[in-house]
């Protein structure tokens, strides 16, 4: 698996776990402390998802930079007379 595939897989796993947690919380079987704990977990899952999105964006940018020619970013300056 490539890094991007791994990150997408992890993102899917987190999304599934988050949805399961939200469904459990919606049933209302937990007390206040359990509900607060669940809210904290959902918030943590959301943060991890944001980190994964940022990492995928960085991987994509790095790949685009790597695929470009090294001279693409070099500006040639003519001789001044």
Secondary structure, DSSP 8 states (H G I E B T S, - for coil): --HHHHHHHHHHHHHHHHHHHHHHHHHT-S-HHHHHHHHHHHHHHHHHHHHHHHHHHHHHHHHHHHHS-GGGG--------
